[in-house]
């Protein structure tokens, strides 16, 4: 019998799938000793972390059958876990929102999941944890957007200077900001380099075709709060989901590092960035007019719990 040239790769992937499902326990009929299936728990997670989702959104983003999603939603609604409201943007669609009871049912499930993953990671030393998380991110990147392949990596010599230069150029060109902004970026980057704590802080560089196209930082605000800083994506790389991916990595790292909350500071004119933050579950908590970078601006503080 002839064999496919890729048979060894296929079997390696299948073996990994069997191994990892054992690790995370998804072969159990119900997840984490709850009365929810894995898919139902996934739907609950999306509804708990994102506003304004519709049934169509869940089908598209989770790859689920419309009939199955409809049955799950009907069950959740019957049990008082969610309510439907008519979408302002599309009268034919209903937005789904968890009730207080729904959030109360999800909370212990989320905490149990965190404990199980934490227990798995605690078996590894910190460098091995970092290696595992980076490998998972690489798998996600390769499988989620093969037509637009990019990778996230740690910074290399020269990357920090690139961050300062590219942000200064972009914000001068697109918003007319002056050299004060370049000075601010340089100060943030220099402080990160001088005071870097690998257990509590991180920088990612997004790289496409061998060139950096984006970056972001997580730094410590206080013992319980992480701060997201300097999210940036090159104009040529927009539309590939890099900004969303960078923010997701920040949230994942902050949870792993033990933070309870993440916050960020931005300006109201940065509409594209705001949409990314909103989709990631951040909420506007404070705003104030200020004159900076040669412009009259409205500064905003956004935050979310982890």
C-alpha positions as CSV (number, residue, x, y, z in Angstrom):
1,X,0.0,0.0,0.0
2,X,1.4,3.4,-1.0
3,X,1.8,6.1,1.6
4,X,1.2,9.8,1.3
5,X,4.4,11.9,1.6
6,X,2.7,13.8,4.4
7,X,1.5,10.7,6.4
8,X,4.1,11.3,9.1
9,X,2.9,14.9,9.6
10,X,-0.7,13.9,9.6
11,X,0.0,11.3,12.3
12,X,2.0,13.8,14.3
13,X,-0.9,16.2,14.3
14,X,-3.4,13.5,15.3
15,X,-1.1,12.3,18.1
16,X,-0.8,15.8,19.4
17,X,-4.6,16.3,19.3
18,X,-5.1,13.1,21.3
19,X,-2.4,14.2,23.8
20,X,-3.8,17.7,24.3
21,X,-7.4,16.7,24.6
22,X,-6.3,14.4,27.5
23,X,-4.4,17.4,29.0
24,X,-7.3,19.8,29.0
25,X,-10.0,17.2,29.8
26,X,-12.4,17.9,26.9
27,X,-13.2,14.2,26.6
28,X,-15.4,14.6,29.7
29,X,-19.1,14.8,28.8
30,X,-19.5,17.9,30.8
31,X,-16.9,20.6,31.3
32,X,-15.3,21.0,34.7
33,X,-18.0,19.0,36.5
34,X,-20.7,21.5,35.4
35,X,-23.9,20.7,33.5
36,X,-22.5,22.6,30.4
37,X,-21.0,20.9,27.4
38,X,-17.7,22.2,26.1
39,X,-19.5,24.0,23.3
40,X,-22.1,25.5,25.6
41,X,-19.3,26.7,27.9
42,X,-17.6,28.3,24.8
43,X,-20.8,30.1,24.0
44,X,-21.1,31.4,27.5
45,X,-17.5,32.6,27.4
46,X,-18.1,34.6,24.3
47,X,-21.3,36.2,25.7
48,X,-19.5,37.0,29.0
49,X,-16.6,38.8,27.3
50,X,-18.2,40.5,24.3
51,X,-21.1,42.9,23.9
52,X,-23.7,42.9,21.1
53,X,-23.2,39.4,19.8
54,X,-25.9,37.8,17.6
55,X,-26.6,34.2,16.8
56,X,-24.9,34.7,13.4
57,X,-21.8,36.0,15.1
58,X,-21.6,32.9,17.2
59,X,-22.1,30.6,14.2
60,X,-19.4,32.4,12.2
61,X,-16.8,32.8,14.9
62,X,-17.2,29.4,16.6
63,X,-17.8,27.5,13.4
64,X,-21.1,26.1,14.7
65,X,-24.2,24.9,12.9
66,X,-27.0,27.5,13.0
67,X,-29.6,25.0,14.3
68,X,-27.3,23.9,17.1
69,X,-26.7,27.5,18.2
70,X,-30.4,28.2,18.1
71,X,-31.1,25.3,20.4
72,X,-28.3,26.3,22.8
73,X,-29.7,29.9,22.9
74,X,-33.2,28.7,23.5
75,X,-32.1,26.6,26.4
76,X,-30.1,29.4,27.9
77,X,-33.1,31.8,27.5
78,X,-35.5,29.3,29.1
79,X,-33.1,28.9,32.1
80,X,-32.8,32.6,32.5
81,X,-29.1,32.8,31.5
82,X,-29.6,35.3,28.7
83,X,-32.0,37.8,27.2
84,X,-32.5,38.9,23.6
85,X,-32.8,42.6,22.5
86,X,-33.5,43.8,19.0
87,X,-30.3,45.0,17.2
88,X,-30.3,48.7,16.5
89,X,-28.2,48.1,13.4
90,X,-30.3,45.3,12.0
91,X,-34.0,44.9,12.9
92,X,-33.9,41.3,11.7
93,X,-31.3,40.3,14.3
94,X,-31.3,40.0,18.1
95,X,-28.4,40.8,20.3
96,X,-27.7,38.3,23.1
97,X,-26.8,39.4,26.6
98,X,-26.1,37.3,29.7
99,X,-28.4,38.0,32.7
100,X,-27.0,38.4,36.2
101,X,-28.0,34.8,36.7
102,X,-26.1,33.8,33.6
103,X,-22.9,35.6,34.7
104,X,-23.2,34.0,38.1
105,X,-23.4,30.6,36.5
106,X,-20.4,31.4,34.2
107,X,-18.2,32.8,37.0
108,X,-17.4,29.5,38.8
109,X,-16.9,27.8,35.4
110,X,-14.4,30.4,34.4
111,X,-12.6,30.2,37.7
112,X,-12.4,26.4,37.6
113,X,-10.9,26.6,34.1
114,X,-8.3,29.1,35.3
115,X,-7.4,26.8,38.2
116,X,-7.0,23.7,35.9
117,X,-4.8,25.6,33.4
118,X,-2.9,27.1,36.3
119,X,-2.3,23.7,37.8
120,X,-1.0,22.4,34.4
121,X,1.4,25.4,34.1
122,X,2.7,25.1,37.6
123,X,4.2,21.8,36.7
124,X,6.6,23.8,34.4
125,X,9.3,26.2,35.3
126,X,8.7,29.8,34.2
127,X,10.9,29.6,31.0
128,X,9.0,26.5,30.0
129,X,5.7,28.2,30.6
130,X,6.8,31.0,28.3
131,X,7.9,28.5,25.7
132,X,4.6,26.7,25.8
133,X,2.5,29.8,25.5
134,X,4.6,31.1,22.6
135,X,4.3,27.7,20.9
136,X,0.5,27.9,21.3
137,X,0.4,31.4,19.9
138,X,2.4,30.2,16.9
139,X,0.0,27.3,16.2
140,X,-2.9,29.7,16.5
141,X,-1.3,32.2,14.0
142,X,-0.5,29.5,11.4
143,X,-3.9,27.9,11.5
144,X,-6.1,31.0,11.8
145,X,-4.8,33.0,8.9
146,X,-2.6,30.9,6.5
147,X,-3.2,33.3,3.7
148,X,-1.8,36.2,5.7
149,X,1.0,34.5,7.7
150,X,2.7,36.5,10.4
151,X,4.3,35.6,13.7
152,X,4.6,37.2,17.1
153,X,8.0,37.1,18.7
154,X,10.1,38.6,21.4
155,X,12.0,41.9,20.6
156,X,15.5,41.6,19.1
157,X,18.3,44.2,19.0
158,X,17.1,47.2,17.0
159,X,13.4,46.5,17.5
160,X,12.9,49.1,20.2
161,X,14.4,51.8,18.1
162,X,12.1,50.7,15.3
163,X,9.1,51.1,17.6
164,X,10.0,54.7,18.4
165,X,10.7,55.6,14.8
166,X,7.7,54.0,13.2
167,X,5.2,55.4,15.8
168,X,6.6,58.9,15.5
169,X,6.3,58.7,11.7
170,X,2.8,57.3,11.6
171,X,1.3,59.7,14.2
172,X,2.9,62.7,12.5
173,X,1.7,61.6,9.1
174,X,-1.9,60.5,10.1
175,X,-2.6,62.9,13.0
176,X,-0.1,65.7,12.7
177,X,1.4,65.0,16.2
178,X,4.7,66.7,16.9
179,X,8.0,65.6,18.4
180,X,6.5,65.6,21.9
181,X,4.9,62.3,21.0
182,X,8.1,60.8,19.8
183,X,9.7,61.8,23.1
184,X,6.9,60.1,25.1
185,X,7.3,56.9,23.1
186,X,11.1,57.0,23.6
187,X,10.6,57.4,27.4
188,X,8.1,54.5,27.6
189,X,10.5,52.2,25.7
190,X,13.6,53.3,27.6
191,X,11.8,52.7,31.0
192,X,10.7,49.2,29.7
193,X,14.2,48.3,28.8
194,X,15.7,49.6,32.1
195,X,13.1,48.2,34.5
196,X,12.0,45.1,32.6
197,X,10.5,42.3,34.8
198,X,10.1,39.1,32.7
199,X,7.6,37.7,35.2
200,X,5.2,40.7,35.0
201,X,6.0,42.5,31.7
202,X,6.2,41.6,28.0
203,X,6.7,43.1,24.6
204,X,5.7,41.4,21.3
205,X,6.8,42.2,17.8
206,X,4.5,41.2,14.9
207,X,6.6,40.1,12.0
208,X,5.5,39.4,8.4
209,X,7.7,38.4,5.5
210,X,10.7,38.8,7.8
211,X,9.9,42.4,8.7
212,X,8.4,43.9,11.8
213,X,4.9,45.3,11.2
214,X,3.5,45.7,14.7
215,X,4.1,45.8,18.4
216,X,2.6,46.1,21.9
217,X,3.7,46.2,25.5
218,X,2.3,45.0,28.8
219,X,3.8,46.7,31.9
220,X,3.0,46.6,35.6
221,X,0.7,49.4,36.8
222,X,0.5,48.0,40.3
223,X,0.4,44.5,41.9
224,X,-3.1,43.7,40.5
225,X,-3.2,45.9,37.4
226,X,-1.4,45.5,34.1
227,X,-1.2,48.3,31.6
228,X,-1.3,47.9,27.8
229,X,0.9,50.4,26.0
230,X,1.9,51.4,22.5
231,X,-0.3,49.2,20.4
232,X,0.9,49.7,16.8
233,X,0.3,48.1,13.4
234,X,1.9,49.2,10.1
235,X,-0.5,50.7,7.6
236,X,0.5,48.0,5.1
237,X,-0.4,45.2,7.5
238,X,-3.8,46.4,8.6
239,X,-6.8,44.2,8.0
240,X,-4.9,41.0,8.9
241,X,-6.2,40.9,12.5
242,X,-2.7,41.7,13.9
243,X,-4.0,44.4,16.3
244,X,-6.7,42.1,17.7
245,X,-4.1,39.4,18.1
246,X,-1.6,41.6,19.9
247,X,-4.3,42.7,22.4
248,X,-5.4,39.1,22.9
249,X,-1.8,38.1,23.7
250,X,-1.6,41.0,26.2
251,X,-4.7,39.7,28.0
252,X,-3.5,36.1,28.0
253,X,-0.1,37.0,29.4
254,X,-1.7,39.3,32.1
255,X,-3.9,36.5,33.3
256,X,-1.0,34.1,33.4
257,X,1.0,36.7,35.3
258,X,-1.7,36.9,38.0
259,X,-3.1,40.3,37.2
260,X,-6.8,41.0,38.0
261,X,-7.3,44.0,35.8
262,X,-5.9,45.6,32.6
263,X,-6.1,49.3,31.7
264,X,-4.8,51.5,28.9
265,X,-4.6,55.2,28.0
266,X,-5.5,56.4,24.5
267,X,-7.1,59.3,22.7
268,X,-10.5,59.6,21.2
269,X,-9.2,60.4,17.7
270,X,-7.7,56.8,17.5
271,X,-10.9,55.2,16.3
272,X,-9.5,52.0,14.9
273,X,-7.6,51.3,18.2
274,X,-10.8,52.0,20.2
275,X,-12.7,49.4,18.2
276,X,-10.1,46.8,18.9
277,X,-10.3,47.6,22.6
278,X,-14.1,47.5,22.7
279,X,-14.1,44.1,20.9
280,X,-11.6,42.8,23.5
281,X,-14.0,43.7,26.3
282,X,-12.5,47.0,27.5
283,X,-14.8,49.8,28.7
284,X,-14.3,53.5,28.8
285,X,-14.0,54.6,32.4
286,X,-12.6,58.1,32.2
287,X,-11.9,60.8,29.7
288,X,-10.4,64.3,29.9
289,X,-9.5,67.1,27.4
290,X,-5.8,67.9,27.1
291,X,-3.3,69.7,24.9
292,X,-0.5,67.4,23.9
293,X,1.7,66.6,20.9
294,X,0.7,70.0,19.4
295,X,-3.0,69.2,19.3
296,X,-6.2,69.6,21.4
297,X,-7.1,66.0,22.3
298,X,-9.4,64.0,24.5
299,X,-7.5,61.4,26.5
300,X,-9.3,58.3,27.5
301,X,-8.7,55.5,30.1
302,X,-10.1,52.1,29.2
303,X,-10.2,49.1,31.5
304,X,-11.5,45.5,31.9
305,X,-11.3,42.8,34.5
306,X,-9.3,39.6,33.7
